[in-house]
């Protein structure tokens, strides 16, 4: 599984002008299930997301996790993280998981993050979503369970 984490002051996701999810301080997590991914990858990714120390401590060093700062997570599916741009100008997405499996793993991941004590808001899998955020830092981190 792949995820792009952005530390945010606030973030929201809407579909057709209706807000589906919003958070205050925490993480915007854009996530994509890849072909062959299983619940084991989602479990590993959820643990990395919740334990990654990218929030500032009292000295201003990135030394605290989302759990440590009582932050929230906005988890949004984004199959375009599977983009293959190696051949020409039009990206291919064939390495992304099939839609049914992608939805299952996306929902499972959101549940696993929440089970670790982080309040979670989500978007709508497969929808054309508008994501708004105020990036904090900015801090943007790429995670891939294949690495």
Secondary structure by P-SEA (a helix, b strand, c coil): cbbbbbbcccccccccccccccccccccccccccccccaaaaaaaaaaaaaccccccccccccccccccbbbbbbbbbccccccccccccccccccccaaaaaaaaaaaaaaaaaabbbbbbcccccbbbbbbbccccbbbbbbccc
